[in-house]
Amino acid sequence: MPRNTEGETLTHLRNSVAEARAAEASPNCDWCRSHITAYRIIGEDLVRIAELGEDVGRGEITAFARRVGEVAERLGALGALGRIVHRVKGLG
């Protein structure tokens, strides 16, 4: 992620989640939709963590790590998480 202020980073994360929601609503194959949904879930979690800032606790981080694991398991591999970004951004 580019080096910027916390506010810019949070805006970037929120915009990414909005893009994922829009892509989810588009007609896609089931494989693509599952990856887009996974990207959205992780993005929403990152937004929540960023909004908490200094107040983020171990519980939030543990829950986030658990959801990342669930998403990776659902997609079949951790490497698939990288492909999510490329698909949503139109790079792959």
C-alpha positions in Angstrom: 0.0 0.0 0.0 1.3 3.4 -0.8 2.8 5.5 2.1 0.1 8.0 3.1 -1.7 9.3 6.1 -4.0 7.2 8.3 -7.0 9.1 6.9 -6.0 8.4 3.3 -5.4 4.7 4.1 -8.8 4.4 5.7 -10.4 6.1 2.7 -8.6 3.7 0.4 -9.8 0.7 2.4 -13.4 1.9 2.4 -13.2 2.5 -1.3 -11.9 -1.0 -1.9 -14.7 -2.5 0.1 -17.2 -0.4 -1.9 -15.6 -1.7 -5.1 -15.9 -5.3 -3.8 -19.6 -4.8 -3.0 -20.3 -3.5 -6.5 -18.4 -6.3 -8.0 -20.3 -8.8 -5.8 -23.6 -7.4 -7.2 -22.4 -7.8 -10.8 -23.1 -11.0 -12.7 -20.0 -13.2 -12.1 -19.2 -16.9 -12.1 -19.4 -18.6 -8.7 -15.7 -18.9 -8.5 -15.2 -15.1 -9.0 -18.0 -14.2 -6.7 -16.5 -16.4 -3.9 -13.2 -14.6 -4.3 -14.8 -11.1 -4.4 -16.8 -12.0 -1.3 -13.7 -13.1 0.5 -11.9 -9.9 -0.4 -14.9 -7.8 0.8 -14.9 -9.7 4.2 -11.2 -9.1 4.7 -11.6 -5.5 3.6 -14.4 -4.8 6.0 -12.4 -6.3 8.9 -9.4 -4.1 8.0 -11.7 -1.0 8.0 -13.0 -1.9 11.4 -9.4 -2.4 12.7 -8.3 0.9 11.2 -11.3 2.7 12.7 -10.3 1.4 16.1 -6.8 2.7 15.7 -5.0 2.7 19.0 -8.0 1.2 20.7 -7.7 -2.1 18.7 -7.4 -5.0 21.1 -6.2 -8.6 21.0 -9.8 -9.8 20.6 -10.2 -7.9 17.3 -6.9 -9.1 15.9 -7.6 -12.7 17.0 -11.0 -12.5 15.3 -9.5 -11.1 12.2 -6.8 -13.8 12.1 -9.6 -16.4 12.5 -11.6 -14.9 9.6 -8.5 -14.8 7.3 -8.0 -18.5 8.1 -11.6 -19.3 7.3 -11.5 -17.4 4.1 -8.2 -19.1 3.1 -9.7 -22.5 3.9 -12.8 -21.7 2.0 -10.9 -20.7 -1.1 -8.6 -23.6 -0.8 -5.2 -21.9 -0.4 -3.6 -18.8 1.1 -2.2 -17.9 -2.4 -5.7 -17.3 -3.6 -5.9 -14.2 -1.4 -3.4 -12.5 -3.6 -5.5 -13.4 -6.7 -8.5 -11.7 -5.1 -6.8 -8.3 -5.3 -5.8 -8.8 -8.9 -9.3 -9.9 -9.9 -11.0 -7.0 -8.1 -8.5 -4.4 -9.5 -8.7 -5.9 -13.0 -5.0 -6.9 -13.0 -5.4 -10.6 -13.5 
